[in-house]
Amino acid sequence: MPQENFEQFESKDPYKVLGVPHNTTFEEIQSKYGELARKYHPDQHIDDGADTLRIMQKISGAYAKLKKLEPDRKRAKPSASKETSSSRKPTDKSAKPSGFENKTDDDFFKQKAYEKELREKIKEQKEKEVREDFERILNNPKIPNNVKMKIRENLYYN
């Protein structure tokens, strides 16, 4: 493992752990994290196992904290120009799912009802096939009666 001052990894400040200033961009944070991860990865220093593992955990933890803060940092930045903020389209909360844009609500609900009916038919068909399989087993003379009794109990009481 490289001989360096490891005090930065003992800090609770994620910026100090990664060795970046507080006003740095997230791209720079990502770059520094990648650099440190390559430098201190336990696979690179197999003989120093526990030390490099602990350092890597500190680096990863600091990066995870800063990554969580990234959306807050984006919101805190003022917009570059008034045109970009006013040119955004408002979200349409009444938008319909894809494929239903030109259809009425009635068409939408008819489609959903048809899909539900189709799922029920498929379920009934599968249940019928399972029952037929059980009946074939129950009619097989090679199956012992105690096994047939268990099958009947499961078939009719479940």
Residue pairs with C-beta under 8 A, 6 or more apart in sequence:
1 40
1 45
1 48
1 51
1 52
2 39
6 55
8 16
8 17
8 19
9 17
9 54
9 55
9 58
9 59
10 58
11 17
14 61
14 62
14 63
14 65
14 66
15 21
15 22
15 24
15 62
15 66
17 58
17 59
17 61
17 62
18 29
18 32
18 33
18 36
18 59
18 62
18 63
18 66
19 32
19 36
20 28
20 29
20 32
24 32
26 66
26 67
26 70
26 73
29 63
29 66
33 59
33 62
33 63
36 59
37 56
37 59
37 60
38 44
40 52
40 55
40 56
40 59
41 52
41 56
42 48
42 49
42 52
42 53
42 56
44 52
45 51
45 52
79 85
95 101
96 103
96 108
97 108
100 107
100 108
100 111
131 155
134 151
134 155
137 143
137 148
137 151
138 148
138 151
138 152
